[in-house]
Amino acid sequence: MNGTLNKVMLIGHLGDDVKMHYFDGGGCIGRFPLATNEVYTNKTSGEKVTNTDWHNIVVRNKAAEICEKYLNKGDKIYIEGRIKTRKWQDTDQNDRYTTEINVDEFTFLTTKKSEESESDAHTSSPPAMEDNPPESDLPF
C-alpha cells in the first residue's frame, strides 16, 4: 500500500435519469447527478434543516448499461468509487474543472415494491431538476 486512499461511499437519490454516451471503440459511459442529504435540528429555532449535496456520478461500460436500464430519477442507490477531478475548456477557452465520482461498485436500493407503494402515496410526478435546485423542490 502506498499510504494513500481515494474511496467514496454514497447513498442517495438520482436527480435525473442516466445519460449515456457511446464511443467508436464500443465502450460507453453513463452520467447522472446523485443527491445526498444531511438533516439536523437548528438548536436556536428548533427547526428541522435539510442540506443537500449534489454529486456527479460516472459509470462505465456494462455497469453504465445496467444503470441506464434499471435506474430512474428519484431511485435510491448505494455507490462505492473514487473522486476524480478533470480539467476541460469551455467555449471561451477558459479552463474549467469538474469533480466526479467514478463508480467501482453499486447496489440498487429502490425495489419495484417500494416504487409502487411510493407511487400509490404520491400520484404527482417530481419537478424537473435544475442546475442547483432549491431544497424545497427535491422529490424526496
VENHULIN-V395370 format. One record per residue. SS is DSSP state (hx for helix, st for strand, lp for the rest). PHI is phi in whole degrees, 0 to 359 (* if undefined). NEAR is the number of other C-alpha atoms within 12 Angstrom. Layout:
# VENHULIN-V395370
((SS PHI NEAR) (SS PHI NEAR))
This chain:
# VENHULIN-V395370
((lp * 4) (lp 270 5) (lp 89 5) (lp 234 6) (lp 214 10) (lp 233 17) (lp 221 17) (st 234 22) (st 234 23) (st 227 33) (st 236 27) (st 199 33) (st 245 34) (st 294 40) (lp 271 38) (lp 196 31) (lp 292 25) (lp 290 31) (st 258 27) (st 259 25) (st 225 21) (st 254 17) (lp 256 12) (lp 300 8) (lp 285 8) (lp 105 11) (lp 280 17) (st 210 23) (st 221 27) (st 241 33) (st 229 32) (st 201 37) (st 277 36) (st 236 36) (st 257 35) (st 241 28) (st 242 20) (st 243 16) (st 243 14) (st 210 15) (st 256 13) (lp 294 12) (lp 294 9) (lp 284 9) (lp 265 9) (lp 78 9) (lp 280 11) (st 283 13) (st 241 17) (st 240 19) (st 252 19) (st 249 26) (st 250 24) (st 252 31) (st 237 35) (st 271 35) (st 257 46) (st 234 38) (st 235 34) (st 243 31) (hx 53 23) (hx 299 20) (hx 299 28) (hx 295 31) (hx 295 23) (hx 295 21) (hx 298 36) (hx 299 28) (hx 289 16) (hx 251 22) (lp 257 33) (lp 226 28) (lp 308 31) (lp 95 34) (lp 294 34) (st 262 32) (st 215 32) (st 256 26) (st 231 34) (st 239 24) (st 188 26) (st 233 24) (st 278 24) (st 222 20) (st 252 17) (st 240 15) (st 256 14) (st 211 14) (st 244 12) (lp 280 11) (lp 296 8) (lp 267 8) (lp 66 9) (lp 275 10) (st 291 12) (st 232 14) (st 231 13) (st 230 18) (st 258 19) (st 231 25) (st 254 33) (st 273 32) (st 282 35) (st 258 25) (st 217 25) (st 208 28) (st 222 23) (st 289 27) (lp 250 23) (lp 266 24) (lp 257 18) (hx 300 16) (hx 296 11) (hx 290 17) (hx 296 20) (hx 294 13) (hx 291 13) (hx 291 20) (hx 289 15) (hx 292 12) (hx 282 11) (lp 234 14) (lp 275 11) (lp 273 10) (lp 276 17) (lp 291 21) (lp 291 18) (lp 293 17) (lp 280 25) (lp 258 14) (lp 301 13) (lp 227 17) (lp 293 19) (lp 294 17) (hx 301 22) (hx 290 15) (hx 269 17) (lp 290 29) (lp 278 25) (lp 217 24))
